[in-house]
């Protein structure tokens, strides 16, 4: 994350932490939408990782869309999970989308055999 911020001259706009990462991710998503609407960013823990959850809706290429987004801080990496559906189906798929967002778990690294 720090290298990406430095290489793109973004250190003034984004911090090198989950707050900065989530802001960067959401800014990129919102830039791709017409009339974006983002829900409150919820702080939580998912599978022992600090996480931020939100929803985002808007129009992309003439299609009204709804996204459920999870942003996670792993041991050495940040992760993001995105589930989407046409906006008129958001209530039909809300439970399934939440299962996807809550399913991310960081795999344990194994040491190379010596």
C-alpha positions in Angstrom: 0.0 0.0 0.0 2.7 2.4 0.9 4.6 1.9 -2.4 1.4 2.4 -4.3 0.7 5.7 -2.5 4.2 6.9 -3.0 4.4 5.9 -6.7 1.1 7.7 -7.5 1.7 10.8 -5.3 -1.3 9.9 -3.1 0.3 10.2 0.3 -1.5 13.5 1.0 -4.9 12.1 0.2 -4.7 8.6 1.8 -3.1 7.2 4.9 -1.2 3.9 4.9 -3.8 2.1 7.0 -7.2 0.5 6.7 -8.8 3.9 6.8 -6.7 5.2 3.9 -7.1 1.9 2.0 -10.9 1.9 2.4 -11.1 5.6 1.4 -9.0 4.9 -1.7 -11.1 1.9 -2.7 -14.4 3.7 -2.2 -13.2 6.8 -4.1 -12.3 4.6 -7.1 -15.6 2.8 -7.1 -17.6 6.0 -6.8 -15.7 7.6 -9.6 -16.9 4.8 -11.9 -20.6 5.5 -11.1 -23.1 8.2 -12.0 -25.2 9.4 -9.0 -23.3 7.3 -6.4 -24.8 6.7 -3.0 -22.7 5.1 -0.3 -24.1 3.9 3.1 -22.2 4.5 6.3 -18.9 2.7 6.5 -19.3 0.1 9.4 -16.3 -0.9 11.4 -16.3 -4.5 12.5 -14.2 -7.7 12.7 -14.6 -10.6 10.3 -12.8 -13.9 10.9 -10.3 -12.1 13.3 -9.5 -9.3 10.8 -10.5 -5.6 11.2 -13.0 -4.9 8.5 -15.1 -2.1 7.0 -18.4 -2.8 5.4 -20.5 -0.6 3.2 -23.0 -0.6 0.3 -22.8 1.5 -2.8 -25.4 2.1 -5.5 -25.4 4.1 -8.7 -25.5 3.8 -12.4 -22.8 2.3 -14.6 -23.1 2.2 -18.4 -26.9 2.9 -18.1 -27.5 0.1 -15.5 -28.6 0.8 -12.0 -26.4 -1.3 -9.7 -26.0 -2.2 -6.0 -22.8 -3.3 -4.4 -22.0 -4.8 -1.0 -18.4 -4.2 -0.2 -16.0 -5.6 2.5 -12.6 -4.1 3.1 -10.3 -6.1 5.4 -6.9 -5.7 7.1 -5.0 -9.0 7.1 -1.7 -9.7 8.8 0.4 -8.5 5.9 -2.2 -7.4 3.2 -5.4 -5.5 2.7 -8.3 -7.3 0.9 -11.5 -6.4 -0.7 -14.6 -8.4 -1.5 -17.3 -7.1 -3.7 -20.8 -8.6 -4.5 -23.1 -6.8 -6.9 -26.5 -7.1 -8.4 -28.9 -4.9 -10.5 -30.3 -2.4 -8.0 -33.9 -3.7 -8.4 -32.7 -7.1 -7.1 -30.8 -5.8 -4.0 -33.4 -7.1 -1.5 -33.7 -10.5 -3.2 -30.0 -11.1 -2.9 -29.1 -9.2 0.3 -28.7 -12.3 2.4 -26.5 -14.1 -0.2 -24.4 -11.0 -0.7 -23.8 -10.7 3.1 -22.7 -14.3 3.2 -20.1 -13.5 0.6 -18.9 -10.4 2.4 -18.6 -12.3 5.7 -16.9 -15.3 4.2 -13.4 -14.0 3.7 -10.8 -15.6 5.9 -7.1 -15.2 5.6 -5.2 -18.4 5.0 -2.3 -19.2 7.2 1.2 -19.1 5.7 3.2 -22.3 5.9 7.0 -22.2 6.1 8.9 -23.7 3.2 10.4 -27.0 3.9 14.1 -26.8 4.6 
